[in-house]
Amino acid sequence: MKKVFFIISHLKAGGSEKVFWILSQYFDKSVFDVYLIVLDSRETIYSRDLPGVKIIDLNSPRASNSIFKLRKLINDEKPYAVFTTGGHINTLLALISLFVKIPMLVGRESNVMDIMTKLGGIKEKFWDMFLGLTYYRFDIAVCQSIEIQKSLANHYNITESKLIVIPNPVLPMDLIKLSDSSKSKKIIIVARLAIEKGIIRFLQVLSRLPKEYTLTIAGEGPQKMMILKEIEHLKLTDRVKLLGVVREIPKLISSHDLLVLPSVTEGFPNVVLESLAVGVPVVAFGVGGIRAMIKPDFNGYIIAQDDLQDFEKCVVKACQKKWDHSAIKADVETRFGVKKIVKQYEALLS
C-alpha cells in the first residue's frame, strides 16, 4: 500500500485543517496507508476517532520548531506522498524536501495570494517572498478554485500544468433547514474575525435593515474588539450575537434563514458548502470559489465586490424568497460530495 501523510497545524477550527481531516477519513484504506500528522494538538474541535487513520502528534505549537521532528518522521516512515496545506507549513515541507526524499509532494493553497499580500502586514509580505520558491519544490499544487490557480500562476510565475483545481468536499448531512413563517429574519456569519472577512462592513449593511433582521456571528479572531465597538457604535447590541467558536456549525446554520459572506477575499469558503448542505441560501461577494457554488436565484446571490447597496437589497430579497431547501441540499451534495472530491485527490497519486 502507498503510505500517505496529511500534515496540518492543529485540530481546532480552520478550513484547511478540516479539509485534510475529511480527506484522511475517506481515502481508500485498501490502497493507501493514511496518516494525519498534527503539529499542535493541545486544543481540538475535530474528532480524533478516525477509523483507519493513524494520528501522530508532534507537539510543536510553532511550525518552525517542528522542522527536525518532521524531517526525522518522514525519513523513518518514508511516505510515498505528503499532502501539506497552509503557507508556513508548505514552506516548511519544501525546505525539508531538500534533505529527505519525498516521491510525491503535494501542496494545497487556500488563498488568493496577491490579494492576501496586499491586505496583510510586514509578516505576510515577508513570507510572500518565500512562497514562490516553495511551489517550485512541489510536484503538484492543489488550488481550491480557478481564482487561486490564476493567482499562483501570475503572482509566482508558476506553470499552470502544475496547478490542479480541486474544490473542497462537503460531508453528507441529515440536517435540513425547516420552513419558518415567523417575521424575524435570522442571518448568520461564520468566519474568523479578521479584516479580510468584511464583517464590519456588513454591520453597516445590517444597521440599514429593518429591526426584525438579526445577526449571529460565530468565530474568533483579531478583529473581535473592533467588531464589538462597531456593534455598539451602530446601536446594534440587541440585534447581534457573538458566539465565539462553535463546534456544530451545520446545526447552527440550519436554524437561520440566510448565511452571508461579506469577505474581501476567499479561496473556496467551506462555510458556504456547509450552509448549502443544510439547504440555507447564501448571499456573498464574488470572491474565490463563489461562482462555482452559487447559482443565482436557486441557492443565493453573488454581489460585485464593495457594492454594499446591492448586498443590502439581495439580503432582503433572499430573506423574503421561498427557497427549495431540499433542492439546494441535493445539488451541493451532487457537485461537491466528499466521495467525488476524494477520487480527484487519489487520482493525483495514480
N, C-alpha and C positions, 0 to 999 in steps of 0.2 A: 504493500500500500504506500501511497505517497504521503509523506508527513507534511502537514500544513500548519504554519503558525499564523495566528491573527494577533497582532500586537496593539494594545490600547493603553491609554494613560491611566484610566480608572474605570470604576463601575458606577459612578454617580451619574446624574442627569447629563446627557450630552448626545447630540445627534450622531456624531461619528462613532462614538463608543457603542451606541445602541445598534447601529447597522452591523458592526462586526459581531456583537453579541448575538444578533439574529442569524447572521450568515453561518457562524460556527455551529449552531444547532441544526441547521438544515443541510449542510454539506453531506454528501453521500458517504456514510461511515463504512460502507463496504469497499470503497475506493480510496478514501482519504482517512488518515490518522490525524485527527484535529486537536490542536492545542490553542487555548486562549491565554495569552501572556499579558498579565496585568502589572503595570509598573507600580501603581499605588492603590492598595486595596483597603485602606483604612476606613473609608466610608463606602457603602454600597446601597444602590437603589435597585439595580437589576439583580435578578436571582442568580445564585451561583450553582444551583442544582440543574445542571445541563447534561442530560444523559448522552454518553458517548463523547463528551468533550473533556479533555484534561486541562485543568486550570492551574497555571503556575504564577505565583505571586513573587514579584521581585523586590517588594518593599522599598521602592525608590520614589519618594514623593517628588523629586525633581528628575525630569527626563535626562538631564546632563549627567546625573550621578549614576545612571543605570548602564552607561556605555560598556563597562568592563563585565558587568553581570550578563548583559545581552550577548556580548561577544563570546563569552565562555559558554553560555547556554546554546547558542547556535553552533558553535564549534563542537560541543559534546553531542548534541541531538541530531545535527546535520539534517535539518528540514529540507525538503525539496523546494518548497515555496514559502515565502514570507510575505504576508499582507500587512501593510502599515498605513496608518491614517493620521492626519494632523501635521501641520508644518514642522514643529520641533521634532516629532518622532520620525517623520520622513527624512529629515536632515540627519538625524542620529543613525538611522539604518543605512543611509547612503554612505556615511563615514565608516561604519562597521564593515560594510561590504568590501571596503578596500583591503581588509585584513582577514576576512573569513569568507570562504566560498559559499555563495547562495545561488543555486542553479536558477531560481526564478524569484526576482524581487519585484513586487507589485505595490506601488504607492497609490493611495487614494486621496484625491483633492476635494475638499468640500467648500472652497471659497472661490469667488471671482477675484483673483489676486490683485489686479490693477486697481479695483475699487477699494478693496480692503486696505491696501497700502496707503491710498490717499486718506482714508478715514483714520488710520492708525497713527501712532506717535513715532518717536525715535526708535523704539524697540522693534516695531513692525517693519520699519524701513531698513533697519539693520539686518533682520532675518531675511528680508526680501533679496538681499544681495547674495545669500547662500542658496535660496530655493531653486534658482535657475540651474546651478551646478548639481543640486540634489537630483533633479529629474533626469539628468544625463546618466545617472547611475542605475536608474530603474529600467527593467525590461519592458514594463507596461505601466502607464499611469491611468488609473480609472477616474473618469470625470463623471460627476453626478448628472451633469446637464451639458447641453450644447454650448451654453454660455461659458461654462468653466473650460470646456475644451478650446474654444476660441481664445479665451483669455490667456491660457497657458501657452498656446501656440504663438500668440502675438507678443505677450509680455516677456517670455523667456526664449523665444525663437526655437521652439521645440517642434520637431516634425509631427504632423497630425497622425501619422501612421502608428505612432507610439501611444497616442491619446485615445483611449476607448471610452465611449459614453455608455454607462450602465446606471440607470436610475436606482433610487433606494427602494427597498422592499416594504410591503405592508403585510402585517400579520392578519390572518382571518380572525374576525371578532364576532361574538354573539350579540354584542350591543347594537342598538339602533335608536336613532332619535325618534321620540314619540311626538305625535301631533300635539300642539299646545294652543288652546283657544284664549289664553289669558292676554290681557292688553299689554303686559310688560314685555319688553324686548331685551333678552339676555344675550350680551355679546361677550366673547372671551378672546384674550390674547395669551398664548403660551410661548414664552420666549425668555432667553437670557436678558436681563435688564441692562442692555448695553446700547451705545449710541447708534449702531447700525440697525437696530431693531425698530427704530422710529416710534417708540411708544409715546414719547412726549408730544409729538405732532398729532398722534391720534387722540390724545386727551383734548387737544384743541378742537378736533372734529366733534368729539363727544359733547363738549360744552355747548355746541350749537344745536344738538339734537334734543328732542322733547325729553322731559324728565322720566318718562317710562322706560327710556333706554338706559340700561345699566351695564357696567363693565366689570368682568373678573380678570385679574392678571395673575398668571401662575409662572413663577420663576424667581430667580435671584440674580444679582449682578451689580456691577459698579455704579450704575445709574439709579439705584434704589432711592437714595435720599433726594436726588433731583426730581424724580418722579413724584415722590411724596409731597415735595414743595409745590410742584405744579398742580397736583390734585387740590391742595389747599388754596393755592392762588386762584384757580378757576372755580372754586366753591363746588367741588365735585365729591366731597368727603362722603356724602350719603349715597353716592351712585357708583363708587369704585371700591372694589375689594382687592387687596394684595394678599395672596395665599402663600407666597414663598414656593419652595419646591414641593411638588405634588407627585405621589407615586402612580396613581391610577389616572393617567391623563385621558385616555379614551372615555372612561366613565364620566369624568368631569365635563369633557366637551359635549357629550351626549345630552347633558342637562341644559345646554344652551341653544339659542336659536341660530347663532352665527359666529364663526371664527373669523377674525380679521388679522391680516398680515401687513402692517404698515412699514415693513422693512425697507431700508435703503439698498441693501444687497442681501442675497441669499445664494446658496449653492443649489440645493434641492431640498426645501424645507420638509422634514419628516412630519411636522405637526399638521401640515396641510393634508398629507396622506392619511394621518390618523383621524382627522376631522371628517374627511370624505368617507373613510371606512366605517364610520358610525352614522353616515347619512346627513351630516351637518354641512351646509354650504359654506363657501369661503369668499370673502372679498379681500383682494390683495393687490398691491402694486406689482407691476410687471417685472419682477426680479427673476433671477436664475431659476429655471425649472418650472416656473408657474404656468407657462404656456403649454407645457407637456401635461399638466394636471388639470387645469381649469378649462371647462367648456362653457363659455358664457351662456347664461340663461338655463343651463342644465344643472350645473353644480356650483355656480358662483359667478363672480365678475372680476375682470382684470382691469386695473386702473393705470393710466400713464403716470410714471414717476413724478411725484411732487404735486399732482393735481388733487389737492385736498377737497376742493369743491365737488369734484366728480366722485371722490371717495365717499363724501358725506351723502350724496344723492344715491349712490349704489348701496350703502348700508341701509338706508330707508327702504329702497326698492327690494333688497334681499329679505328684510325683516317683514315685509308686507306680502311677499310672494308665497304661494303654496308650492312647496318643493316635493318632488317624488323621492323621499328619503331612501326607499328600498332600491330604486334605480341608481341613485348616486353611489350607494354602498356596493352594489353588484358591479358597476362599471369600474371602480377603482381596484377592486379585487381581481377583476379580469386582466386589467392592464399592468398592475404592479404587484400582483400576488407573489409571495415570498418564494414559492417553488419555481416560478418563471424566472425571477431575478437570480436565484442561486444557480440555475443552469447556465446563465450567462457568465457567472464568476467561475464555475467549474470548467467551462469551455476554454477559459484563458490558460488552463494548465494541461490541456489535451496535447 
